[in-house]
Amino acid sequence: MEGIGFRTLDSTGVQRLTFVLFSFLSRILAEQEVENLSGLSTNPDKDIFVVRENGTTCLMAEFAVRFLVPYDVLALNGIDLITEQASLALPRGAEIEGNCGNTEADLQISWINDAYTFRIFFIKEVHNLSKGNDIWKISKVQLSYDTSEATQFINAYNPGKHTASTHRLSALVTPAGRSYECQATQTLTLISTDHQKGVTVSMSDIQIQPFDIMSDFTFGPVYKCITDQREQLEETLPLILGVILALIIVITLSVYHVHLKMTAQQPQLPRDRSLYKNM
């Protein structure tokens, strides 16, 4: 009887554990979705990624990105090493994962059977005493790559997996509740585990928002980068100066016209002083 009781208890425990695991996995699958919408972009170099939780968009990212990765090849003499550069881009069919939180979020993009993985980490800094000063930013960027992937790393010497990361990064600083937008190219340098080589990440045509998205598939109010603001000012400044100059000319001509009209209405005095006696 004791043996039967033990088996019954063990079976019940397994059933409960199975139910808990199934519920947990079902909740994760139901609550979180990731979508690669790059096929909707009219720019073949621009990718669009969306992370949704509980049926609501919690992270959106649009950008074009290229990676310049240095690697070693053996020289013709068979002794020396030469550094080559591999230029990488995201393919349209890349797989994505993402996580959303109140103050932390991340986006992970992988391609060619995880030979390459690009990760962006976001944090939100909340200032309780001054809510208007809350900001979000990119705190870390990471690229994992495999130099044994011969389509990009041709004749790589001592091929293997490496990871390149930023250190103490504070990029794309944006007021909370707004999306960061920048047409200009933003460049970051990542330090690789492959003999501390510098990997260059160039991002352009950017619009990102990892927190506080109020409407599904819709970015919040735009916060433009300094470079775009400067370029916009340079484009509009000649127009503004032209309008100001035109206004100055119009005002000057108007004042001159009024002056002539007032002068014409004044009585004309005789130039000969002897005529003043008869007036």
Disulfide bonds with the S-S distance in Angstrom:
Cys58-Cys100 1.99
Cys182-Cys225 2.11
